[in-house]
Amino acid sequence: MKNVTIYDLAKEAGVSPATVSRILTGSTNVSEEKRQKVRQLIEKYDFVPNAMARGLTVSSSRTIGILVPDAMNPYYNTVFSYCCNEAYARGYSMMLLNTFSDTVRENEGFAKLIEQRVDAVIVCGGRVDLAEMSREVEEDMKVSDPRCRVVIASYSEFPFTAGICIDHRQCMDLAVDHLMALGHREIGFVFAGTQYIGTKWKLERLREKLDALGLPFRDEWMIECDTYRLGGGKDAAARLAALSHRPTAVIALNDVLAAGVLRGFREAQINVPGDISVISFDNSSIATLLTPELTSVGYDYELFGKMLVDYAVGEHAGENGVNVMIPGTLVVRESTACPGRS
């Protein structure tokens, strides 16, 4: 006996395949008589709908794809988790692709998600985070299927898609204001990826804040790493430890770099926060696992995930090209204190 398809059910029930699809997806726009006929046949043949076949007959696959450059990074897996929570609450599933910060894999992954007929693609990180967007990136981001929406988890310069972006400048304000309130006047910054908009905006805002306050912005306290990973932060701490005049506080671009900074200072026998305070961004799951626990500027991840999914499922149809800013929130823990406190 051949496998029963949606078309076989439609023919035997005397309805269209689209009607069967609406019944399978729970649509209420079907008469009760037709619904009963199809349900009886589903039970008769013990029919289980094929997701790919269903995607060919209905306008929605109820699936959202998400691209991330590093699925092991606490920031990206936190964003993904909150997007999943929101998507599942709306009856959608999510498909994650890790591009490993590789341009070719990013393009292939984007195309693969479109081929899978997802309803939307959320692009989180990678080339969409570049401070200077090229025409090539814009062309790669366009999709030929008008049914599929694209949402960027960053600032969008594209007229055809919305951006849900962390307010990086406001987050830097929170970090500096916290350190200032504690009495710090000499502040360093450990960062990576100045080609990306988040780093660029944070670095620019730090310079603006220090200049406005008449405080020093010293190049030797601005440590650029070649990686976002633990090793980058550890190397940065070693460079700061070697200075004859160190800042009294250091801001790290993310919690992973901050973890490396803490380890590097510990190996150099520099006490945190007694000798130097450390504050970071993201407020990810590792912030409370470090010693000392990390003061960090976090984000409303629940709102972030909700807005990404809202735009992905078409809650804001016609609002392409807009940017929604997600503010930060300071979470104070043990890694910051008044300067010189032992």
GIKALIN-V939923 format. One record per backbone hydrogen bond with DSSP energy under -1.0 kcal/mol. CO is the residue of the C=O (numbers start at 1). NH is the residue of the N-H. Records with the same first field share a line. If there is no record, write none. Layout:
CO: NH ; NH
//
This chain:
5: 9
6: 10
7: 11
8: 12
9: 13
10: 14 ; 15
16: 20
17: 21
18: 22
19: 23
20: 24
21: 25
22: 27
23: 26
28: 30
31: 35
32: 36
33: 37
34: 38
35: 39
36: 40
37: 41
38: 42
39: 43
40: 44
41: 45
42: 47
50: 54
51: 55
53: 56
54: 57 ; 58
62: 93
63: 119
64: 95
65: 122
66: 97
67: 124
68: 99
70: 73
73: 77
74: 78
75: 79
76: 80
77: 81
78: 82
79: 83
80: 84
81: 85
82: 86
83: 87
84: 88
85: 89
87: 92
88: 91
93: 64
95: 66
97: 68
99: 102
102: 106
103: 107
104: 108
105: 109
106: 110
107: 111
108: 112
109: 113
110: 114
111: 115
112: 116
113: 118
114: 117
119: 149
120: 65
121: 151
122: 67
123: 153
126: 129
127: 130
129: 197
134: 138
135: 139
136: 140
137: 141
145: 148
149: 121
151: 123
152: 154 ; 164
162: 152
163: 324
165: 326
166: 168
167: 171
168: 172
169: 173
170: 174
171: 175
172: 176
173: 177
174: 178
175: 179
176: 180
177: 181
178: 182
179: 184
180: 183
186: 248 ; 249
188: 251
189: 223
190: 253
191: 225
193: 196
195: 131
196: 200
197: 201
198: 202
199: 203
200: 204
201: 205
202: 206
203: 207
204: 208
205: 209
206: 210
207: 211
208: 212
209: 213
210: 215
211: 214
218: 221
219: 222
221: 189
223: 191
229: 233
230: 234
231: 235
232: 236
233: 237
234: 238
235: 239
236: 240
237: 241
238: 242
240: 243
248: 277
249: 188
250: 279
251: 190
254: 258
255: 259
256: 260
257: 261
258: 262
259: 263
260: 264
261: 265
262: 266
263: 267
264: 268
265: 270
266: 269
271: 275 ; 276
277: 250
279: 252
280: 297
284: 287
286: 289
287: 294
293: 335
295: 280
296: 331
297: 282
298: 329
299: 301
300: 304
301: 305
302: 306
303: 307
304: 308
305: 309
306: 310
307: 311
308: 312
309: 313
310: 315
314: 317
316: 319
319: 322
322: 163
324: 165
326: 167
329: 298
331: 296
335: 278
338: 341
//
